[in-house]
Amino acid sequence: MASSLTVLPEVENVLRSAKGPGLLVGLEGDHGIIVIGAIATKHAADMPSLREGAPQASWDSPLHVMAYPCLTSERPALAPVVITPQHKVKPGAEIHTARLHLDALCYVRRDTPGALAAYNAVRQSILEQIAGVSLLLSRGEQAAGAATIQAYHFLPPGFQHHVSLLYPLAASARKAEEAALAERRAAIHAMLGLPSDRPLLRIARAVPIEAPGAMLPAPSTRRLADVHVGIAPSRVKGGTQHLVQGSYLYYHYMQDRFNDSGWGCAYRSLQTLWSWFLEAGYTSTPPPDHAAIQTMLVMLGDKEPSFRGSKQWIGAVELGFVLDEGLGVQCKVLPLASGADLPDKAAELAHHFDMQGTPVMVGGGVLAYTLLGVDWNESTGEVAFLILDPHYTGGEDLKKIHAGQWVAWKQYGDKAAAGGKLLHADAFYNILCPQRPLGV
């Protein structure tokens, strides 16, 4: 692949003579000429002849024009790719090829005309990305066997603008791709002054850019995020709050038109915990459903094959197995001989939320909850727990969830949102504290 890329004004001028936007870039190198652009035409035959407008070169064969579907304009369009015959390869030379997925994200003044913004800003952004691709290939930085070089956009915490990066991707699973890019991400973290223990530039953290007309999930199927925001304060006087860091999704009974009422609370708590790692960029895999969870536990040898398709409960230990197998997340377990002992764990839980920041699962007796934080007065020992209750069976209605205290500050002795005791003194409990993986 060429290490020197230049705009070819002669080719650009010819293509601009066609009807439609003039977002066109010429690329010249060892493989010949490639022109990337969007021409608002319905047929490849409508494209102008490029033979006369092509710059003089040392080859004799004519140029070849191929058209590919393009989404860079509101109307159906074709992106012309102009390819010249490849030069004869010198003895000992190597040819490296890669598929390019370029994506421009630009900032322009509000009063800039749309066409002018597209031509100047987007064109320049695409040119810079092509130059970046050239550097990747010329320095041999692409991953071994890389099949694609793709542009992604990120908005790290504290940044007032997006950061666009080019990642070489091998034809492998996403988990393997993320691991292969770890060294490259670490260098960029250091360059940008980002923390070295948070995955801020993983592919899973890329800003999603929806295509025009993309369908959003129906309101009834969207999961609510960070539902604890805006609830009534706790009753602890002089306490310090130690809360979950980052975002999570609220999973509860009866979602996805699946009736797990009475047995699926721990499954739902697991999905909420998993969603935190998804939202934080540690994974791009959505939380597993009940069937996938059961299958994983059978495969690990923790359950018999008859467990699949059953309505059997699971507990904190099983959740730990699934998080370890599915995400590589290690968990710390705090055992409680009695529900009455939960306040004694206030210091450890406060430390967990300060240092790890992940949501916690509390399981025991016949119930499971998700714990999102503690409000603790170290001097008096008074403590309240921010409980996210997976036993809610209603729709995604935040007002209803708040009014029913399905997410609320609770103290030992309080009632659960569904009625009855929140914690039982005669029941054994395990507190599952997922540990945040270190690294970028």
C-alpha positions in Angstrom: 0.0 0.0 0.0 1.2 3.5 -0.8 3.0 5.4 1.9 2.5 8.7 0.1 -1.1 9.9 -0.5 -1.9 13.1 -2.4 -5.1 14.8 -3.7 -5.4 14.6 -7.4 -7.1 17.9 -8.5 -7.4 16.7 -12.2 -9.5 13.7 -11.2 -11.4 15.7 -8.6 -12.3 18.3 -11.2 -13.6 15.7 -13.6 -15.8 14.1 -10.9 -17.1 17.5 -9.8 -18.5 18.0 -13.2 -21.1 15.4 -12.4 -24.4 16.3 -10.8 -24.4 16.0 -7.0 -22.2 16.8 -4.0 -18.5 17.4 -4.6 -17.1 15.4 -1.7 -14.2 13.8 -3.5 -10.8 12.7 -2.6 -8.0 11.4 -4.9 -5.5 9.0 -3.6 -2.3 8.2 -5.5 0.3 5.6 -4.6 2.0 2.3 -5.6 -1.4 0.7 -6.4 -2.5 3.5 -8.7 -5.3 6.0 -8.2 -8.3 5.6 -6.0 -11.0 8.3 -5.8 -13.4 8.2 -2.9 -16.6 10.3 -3.2 -20.3 10.6 -3.4 -22.0 11.2 -6.8 -25.7 11.6 -6.7 -26.4 9.4 -9.7 -28.6 6.2 -10.0 -26.5 4.4 -12.5 -22.8 3.8 -12.9 -23.2 4.5 -16.6 -24.1 8.2 -15.7 -20.6 8.8 -14.4 -18.3 11.0 -16.4 -15.4 9.5 -18.3 -12.2 9.7 -16.4 -9.8 8.7 -19.1 -9.3 12.3 -20.4 -9.1 13.8 -17.0 -6.7 11.4 -15.5 -3.2 12.7 -14.7 -0.4 11.5 -16.8 1.3 8.3 -15.5 3.6 5.6 -16.5 0.9 3.0 -17.2 -0.8 2.3 -20.5 -4.0 0.5 -19.5 -7.2 2.5 -19.2 -8.7 3.4 -15.9 -11.5 1.3 -14.5 -14.6 2.6 -12.7 -16.6 0.7 -10.2 -19.5 2.0 -8.2 -20.5 1.0 -4.7 -23.6 2.0 -2.6 -23.0 5.2 -0.6 -24.9 6.7 2.3 -23.2 10.1 2.3 -26.2 11.9 0.8 -29.9 11.8 1.5 -30.7 10.4 -1.9 -29.5 7.0 -3.1 -26.0 7.5 -4.4 -23.0 5.7 -5.8 -19.5 6.1 -4.6 -17.1 5.8 -7.5 -13.9 4.0 -6.9 -11.4 4.6 -9.7 -8.6 2.0 -9.9 -5.7 1.9 -12.2 -3.8 -1.3 -13.0 -1.2 -2.1 -10.3 2.4 -1.3 -10.9 4.8 -4.2 -11.5 6.1 -5.3 -8.1 9.8 -5.0 -7.7 11.6 -8.2 -6.6 11.6 -8.5 -2.9 8.8 -6.0 -2.4 5.7 -6.8 -0.3 2.1 -5.8 -0.9 -0.2 -5.1 2.0 -3.9 -4.6 1.5 -6.6 -3.6 3.9 -10.3 -2.7 3.7 -10.8 0.9 4.9 -13.9 2.1 6.8 -13.5 5.9 7.1 -15.9 7.9 9.1 -15.8 11.7 9.4 -17.0 13.6 12.4 -16.4 17.4 12.1 -17.2 20.6 13.9 -18.5 23.5 11.9 -20.1 26.9 12.6 -23.8 26.8 12.9 -24.1 29.4 10.1 -21.9 27.4 7.7 -23.9 26.3 4.6 -24.3 22.5 4.5 -22.7 21.9 1.2 -19.7 24.0 2.1 -19.3 22.3 5.4 -19.4 18.9 3.7 -16.9 19.9 1.1 -14.3 21.6 3.3 -14.6 20.0 6.7 -15.6 16.4 5.8 -13.2 16.3 2.9 -10.3 17.5 5.1 -11.2 14.9 7.8 -11.3 12.1 5.2 -7.9 13.2 3.8 -6.4 13.2 7.3 -7.7 9.7 7.9 -6.3 8.5 4.7 -2.9 9.9 5.7 -3.3 8.1 9.0 -4.0 4.9 7.2 -0.8 5.4 5.2 1.2 5.9 8.3 -0.2 2.7 9.9 0.7 0.6 6.9 4.1 2.2 6.2 5.2 1.7 9.8 3.9 -1.8 9.9 1.6 -1.0 12.8 -1.4 -2.9 11.5 -2.3 -6.0 13.4 -1.0 -9.3 11.9 -3.5 -10.4 9.4 -5.4 -7.2 9.7 -8.4 -7.2 7.3 -9.8 -3.8 8.1 -8.7 -0.3 9.2 -11.6 1.5 10.7 -12.2 5.0 12.1 -13.9 5.4 15.5 -14.9 8.4 17.5 -14.7 8.8 21.3 -15.6 11.4 23.9 -13.5 10.8 26.9 -14.6 12.2 30.3 -13.7 15.9 30.6 -13.1 16.4 26.9 -15.1 19.1 25.2 -14.6 17.6 21.7 -14.5 14.1 20.2 -11.3 12.2 19.5 -11.1 10.2 16.2 -8.9 7.2 16.0 -8.0 4.6 13.4 -7.8 1.0 14.6 -6.5 -1.9 12.6 -8.8 -4.9 13.0 -8.2 -8.5 12.4 -10.9 -10.8 11.2 -11.6 -12.2 14.6 -13.9 -11.9 17.6 -14.4 -8.5 19.2 -12.9 -9.7 22.5 -9.7 -10.6 20.6 -9.6 -7.3 18.7 -9.9 -5.3 22.0 -7.0 -7.3 23.5 -4.8 -6.9 20.4 -5.3 -3.1 20.5 -4.4 -2.8 24.2 -0.8 -1.6 23.6 -1.9 1.0 21.1 -4.7 2.3 23.4 -2.2 2.6 26.3 0.0 4.8 24.2 -2.9 7.0 23.2 -4.1 7.2 26.9 -0.6 8.4 27.9 -0.6 10.9 25.0 -3.9 12.4 25.9 -3.4 12.3 29.7 -6.1 9.8 30.3 -6.0 7.4 33.3 -4.2 4.1 32.7 -6.8 1.9 34.5 -10.0 2.8 32.6 -11.1 1.5 29.2 -12.0 4.9 27.7 -10.9 4.2 24.1 -12.1 0.6 23.5 -14.2 0.0 20.5 -17.1 -0.7 22.9 -16.8 2.9 24.1 -17.0 4.5 20.6 -19.7 7.0 20.0 -22.5 5.4 18.1 -23.5 7.3 15.0 -26.9 6.2 13.7 -27.4 6.1 10.0 -30.2 8.3 8.7 -33.6 6.8 9.3 -32.2 4.2 11.8 -35.0 2.7 14.0 -34.8 3.3 17.7 -36.1 0.7 20.2 -39.8 1.2 21.0 -40.3 3.1 24.3 -41.8 0.0 25.9 -38.6 -2.1 25.2 -36.0 0.5 26.2 -34.4 -0.2 29.6 -34.0 2.7 32.0 -30.5 3.8 33.0 -29.3 5.1 36.4 -32.8 5.0 37.9 -31.5 6.1 41.4 -30.9 9.6 40.2 -33.6 11.9 41.7 -34.9 9.6 44.5 -35.6 10.8 48.0 -32.5 11.2 50.3 -31.7 8.7 53.0 -32.5 9.2 56.7 -28.9 8.9 57.8 -27.8 12.1 59.6 -24.3 13.3 58.9 -23.5 10.4 56.6 -21.2 10.2 53.6 -22.6 8.6 50.4 -20.4 6.1 48.5 -22.1 5.3 45.2 -21.8 3.3 42.1 -19.5 5.0 39.5 -20.8 5.1 36.0 -24.0 4.0 34.4 -26.0 0.8 34.5 -29.4 -0.5 33.1 -32.3 -1.5 35.3 -33.2 -5.2 34.7 -36.2 -6.6 36.5 -39.0 -9.2 36.4 -41.1 -9.6 33.3 -38.9 -7.7 30.9 -38.6 -9.0 27.3 -42.0 -10.6 27.7 -40.4 -13.3 29.8 -42.2 -14.4 33.0 -39.6 -15.0 35.6 -41.6 -13.6 38.5 -40.9 -15.5 41.7 -37.5 -17.1 40.6 -35.5 -14.8 38.3 -34.4 -12.0 40.7 -30.8 -13.1 40.8 -30.7 -13.5 37.0 -32.0 -9.9 36.7 -29.4 -8.6 39.2 -26.7 -10.4 37.1 -27.9 -8.6 34.0 -27.8 -5.2 35.8 -24.2 -5.9 36.9 -23.2 -7.0 33.4 -24.8 -3.9 32.0 -22.4 -1.8 34.0 -19.4 -3.4 32.3 -21.2 -2.9 29.0 -21.8 0.8 29.6 -18.3 1.3 30.9 -16.8 -0.2 27.8 -15.3 -3.3 29.2 -17.3 -5.4 26.8 -19.5 -5.0 23.7 -21.5 -8.1 24.5 -25.0 -7.4 25.9 -26.1 -9.1 29.1 -27.1 -12.8 28.6 -30.7 -13.9 29.0 -31.8 -16.6 31.4 -31.2 -19.4 28.9 -27.7 -18.3 28.2 -26.9 -18.0 31.9 -28.2 -21.5 32.6 -26.3 -22.9 29.6 -23.1 -21.3 30.8 -23.5 -22.8 34.3 -24.1 -26.2 32.8 -21.0 -25.9 30.6 -18.9 -24.9 33.6 -20.0 -28.0 35.4 -21.8 -26.1 38.2 -25.2 -27.4 37.2 -26.7 -30.6 35.8 -28.1 -30.6 32.2 -31.6 -30.6 33.6 -30.9 -27.1 34.9 -31.5 -25.8 31.4 -35.0 -24.4 30.9 -35.8 -24.7 34.6 -37.0 -22.1 37.1 -34.3 -22.8 39.6 -32.8 -19.9 41.6 -29.2 -19.0 41.4 -27.1 -17.1 44.0 -24.1 -14.9 44.4 -21.7 -17.7 43.7 -23.3 -18.6 40.4 -23.2 -14.9 39.4 -19.5 -14.9 40.1 -19.0 -17.9 37.8 -20.9 -16.2 35.0 -19.1 -12.9 35.3 -15.7 -14.7 35.4 -16.5 -16.9 32.4 -18.3 -14.2 30.3 -16.3 -11.1 31.1 -13.1 -12.2 32.8 -14.3 -10.3 35.9 -13.2 -11.5 39.3 -15.5 -11.1 42.3 -15.0 -10.7 46.0 -17.6 -12.4 48.2 -18.6 -11.1 51.7 -20.5 -13.8 53.6 -23.2 -12.8 56.2 -24.5 -15.4 58.7 -27.6 -13.2 59.1 -29.3 -10.4 57.3 -28.9 -8.4 60.5 -25.1 -8.4 59.9 -25.4 -6.3 56.8 -24.8 -2.9 58.6 -21.5 -4.4 59.9 -20.2 -4.5 56.3 -20.7 -0.7 55.8 -17.0 0.1 55.9 -16.1 -2.7 53.4 -18.9 -1.7 51.1 -18.0 2.0 51.2 -14.4 1.1 50.3 -15.7 -1.1 47.4 -17.8 1.8 45.9 -15.0 4.3 46.3 -12.3 2.0 44.8 -14.2 -0.3 42.4 -17.4 1.6 41.7 -19.3 -1.5 40.4 -22.8 -2.4 41.5 -23.1 -5.2 44.0 -25.4 -8.2 44.3 -26.9 -9.2 47.7 -28.4 -12.7 47.6 -29.7 -15.0 50.3 -32.9 -16.5 51.8 -35.4 -16.3 49.0 -34.5 -12.8 47.6 -31.8 -11.1 45.7 -31.1 -7.4 45.4 -28.7 -5.1 43.6 -26.8 -2.6 45.8 -25.9 0.7 44.3 -24.3 2.5 47.3 -24.2 3.2 51.0 -24.8 6.3 53.1 -22.7 5.8 56.2 -22.0 7.9 59.3 -18.7 6.4 60.5 -19.0 8.1 63.9 -22.4 6.8 64.8 -22.4 3.7 62.7 -25.8 4.5 61.2 -26.0 3.3 57.6 -28.5 3.1 54.8 -28.2 1.0 51.6 -29.2 2.1 48.1 -31.3 -0.9 47.0 -32.3 -1.5 43.3 -35.0 -4.1 43.5 -35.3 -6.6 40.6 -38.8 -7.8 41.8 -40.5 -4.9 40.0 -43.0 -6.2 37.4 -44.3 -3.0 35.8 -43.3 -1.1 32.7 -40.4 1.3 32.1 -42.0 4.1 34.1 -39.5 6.0 36.2 -42.2 7.9 38.2 -43.8 4.6 39.1 -40.5 3.0 40.0 -39.6 5.9 42.3 -43.1 6.1 43.9 -43.0 2.4 44.6 -39.6 2.6 46.1 -38.2 0.0 43.7 -35.0 1.9 44.0 -34.6 3.6 47.3 -32.5 4.1 50.4 -33.2 1.3 52.9 -32.0 0.5 56.4 -32.1 -2.8 58.2 -35.6 -3.4 59.5 -37.3 -1.6 56.6 -39.8 -3.4 54.3 -39.1 -4.4 50.8 -40.9 -2.6 48.0 -43.1 -5.6 47.4 -43.9 -5.9 51.1 -42.4 -8.1 53.8 -38.9 -7.9 55.3 -36.1 -6.5 53.2 -33.6 -8.8 55.0 -34.2 -11.7 57.3 -32.2 -12.3 60.5 -32.5 -16.1 60.2 -31.2 -16.2 56.6 -27.6 -16.6 55.3 -26.5 -14.0 52.7 -23.6 -13.5 50.3 -22.6 -10.1 49.0 -21.0 -10.3 45.5 -18.6 -7.4 44.8 -17.3 -7.4 41.2 -13.8 -6.1 40.8 -13.1 -3.6 38.1 -10.5 -5.0 35.6 -7.4 -2.8 35.4 -5.9 -1.6 32.2 -7.2 0.2 29.1 
